[in-house]
Amino acid sequence: PFYYEIKMAFVVWLLSPYTRGASLLYRKFVDPTLSRKEKEIDTYIIRARERSYEMMVRFGKRGLNMAATAAVQAAAKSQGVLAGRLRSFSMQDLRSIPDEA
């Protein structure tokens, strides 16, 4: 009984600038706990950073492999069109352009 009324009173107490309930709870409970476990938290943050870098590298490699596979499959399916386009970018075609100088 009175759950919602007590909950509302608690929220008002936390948010009120006169009672400074949130500040009191932070200074009494949260700050001491965080201070005691600061080294553990820093260790977890460093591990998470290393893991995230490894995951990005792994997913990057996987993405590049998938893109390369898709490009090879597309090239195999449409060899004529792709070969024509690639041929237009060859060095032999570029050398055949006369110099303006």
C-alpha positions in Angstrom: 0.0 0.0 0.0 1.0 3.6 -0.7 3.8 2.4 -3.1 3.2 5.1 -5.6 2.9 7.8 -3.0 6.1 6.8 -1.3 7.8 6.6 -4.7 6.7 10.1 -5.7 7.8 11.5 -2.3 11.2 9.9 -2.7 11.6 11.3 -6.2 10.6 14.8 -5.0 13.1 14.4 -2.2 15.8 13.4 -4.6 15.1 16.3 -7.0 14.4 19.1 -4.5 17.1 21.8 -4.3 16.2 22.3 -0.7 16.8 18.8 0.5 19.6 17.9 -2.0 18.6 14.3 -1.6 20.5 13.1 -4.7 23.7 14.9 -3.6 23.4 13.3 -0.1 23.0 9.8 -1.6 25.9 10.4 -3.9 28.2 11.6 -1.2 27.2 8.9 1.3 27.0 5.8 -0.9 28.0 6.2 -4.5 31.3 8.1 -4.2 32.8 5.9 -1.5 32.0 2.8 -3.4 33.4 4.1 -6.7 36.5 5.3 -4.8 37.2 1.9 -3.4 36.7 0.1 -6.7 38.5 2.7 -8.9 41.4 0.4 -9.9 39.0 -2.4 -10.8 36.9 0.0 -12.9 40.0 1.3 -14.7 41.1 -2.3 -15.4 37.7 -3.1 -16.9 37.7 0.0 -19.0 41.2 -0.9 -20.4 40.1 -4.4 -21.2 36.9 -3.2 -22.9 39.0 -0.8 -25.0 41.4 -3.6 -26.1 38.5 -5.9 -26.9 36.6 -3.3 -28.8 39.7 -2.6 -30.9 40.2 -6.3 -31.6 36.5 -6.6 -32.5 36.7 -3.7 -34.9 39.8 -5.2 -36.6 38.0 -8.6 -36.8 34.8 -7.2 -38.3 36.8 -5.0 -40.6 38.7 -8.0 -42.0 35.5 -9.9 -42.3 33.8 -7.0 -44.1 36.7 -6.6 -46.5 36.7 -10.4 -47.2 33.0 -10.3 -48.0 33.4 -7.2 -50.3 36.3 -8.9 -52.1 34.2 -12.1 -52.5 31.3 -10.1 -53.8 33.6 -8.3 -56.3 35.1 -11.5 -57.5 31.6 -13.1 -57.9 30.4 -10.0 -59.8 33.4 -10.0 -62.0 32.9 -13.7 -62.8 29.3 -13.2 -63.7 29.9 -10.2 -66.0 33.4 -10.6 -67.3 32.8 -8.9 -70.6 31.5 -5.6 -69.2 33.9 -5.5 -66.3 36.9 -6.3 -68.5 35.9 -3.5 -70.9 35.8 -1.0 -68.1 39.0 -2.2 -66.6 40.7 -2.1 -70.0 39.9 1.5 -70.4 41.9 2.3 -67.3 45.0 0.3 -68.3 48.4 2.0 -68.7 48.6 1.0 -72.4 45.4 3.1 -73.1 46.9 6.0 -71.1 50.2 5.8 -73.1 48.3 6.0 -76.4 47.0 9.5 -75.5 49.3 12.0 -77.4 51.2 14.6 -75.3 50.0 18.2 -75.7 53.5 19.6 -75.1 
